[in-house]
Amino acid sequence: NEKLQALFVSEAVELVRAEFVSEGIRVELIDSPDNSAVLELFEGAKRRGGYPRPGLLSILNEETASPKPPDDARLVEALHRRFAEHPAYRKPAAAEPATSFTVRHFSAQVTYTAAGGGGAG
């Protein structure tokens, strides 16, 4: 969804800009929302040397691929350690479950809670 949102916004902005230009309307730089931080959080990023740094989806896949259910607290703690400084990630507030984390998506913040999602991936 995040990739589709990025594509839609960039295409929509470009279409409107092109229409304005074709009608002779002067167009200043159109600043559109950027969700690259969220995409990087989910997919990971390349580090120096070209080796990829795993994203949230890779870590969740690794943890849930085991035949035994993951330890929810251990899983979320690993996410907190890996993404604590990431701009699209937030550790739980005091009133939220300790096994939760929040992602600052393009449109809103969403809080997820780990709840024994084990099984074969």
Rosetta blueprint (number, residue, H / E / L):
1 N L
2 E H
3 K H
4 L H
5 Q H
6 A H
7 L H
8 F H
9 V H
10 S H
11 E H
12 A H
13 V H
14 E H
15 L H
16 V H
17 R H
18 A H
19 E H
20 F H
21 V H
22 S H
23 E L
24 G L
25 I L
26 R L
27 V L
28 E L
29 L L
30 I L
31 D L
32 S L
33 P L
34 D L
35 N L
36 S H
37 A H
38 V H
39 L H
40 E H
41 L H
42 F H
43 E H
44 G E
45 A E
46 K E
47 R L
48 R L
49 G L
50 G L
51 Y L
52 P E
53 R E
54 P E
55 G L
56 L H
57 L H
58 S H
59 I H
60 L H
61 N H
62 E H
63 E H
64 T H
65 A L
66 S L
67 P L
68 K L
69 P L
70 P L
71 D L
72 D H
73 A H
74 R H
75 L H
76 V H
77 E H
78 A H
79 L H
80 H H
81 R H
82 R H
83 F H
84 A L
85 E L
86 H L
87 P L
88 A L
89 Y E
90 R E
91 K L
92 P L
93 A L
94 A L
95 A L
96 E L
97 P L
98 A L
99 T L
100 S E
101 F E
102 T E
103 V E
104 R E
105 H L
106 F L
107 S L
108 A L
109 Q E
110 V E
111 T E
112 Y E
113 T E
114 A L
115 A L
116 G L
117 G L
118 G L
119 G L
120 A L
121 G L
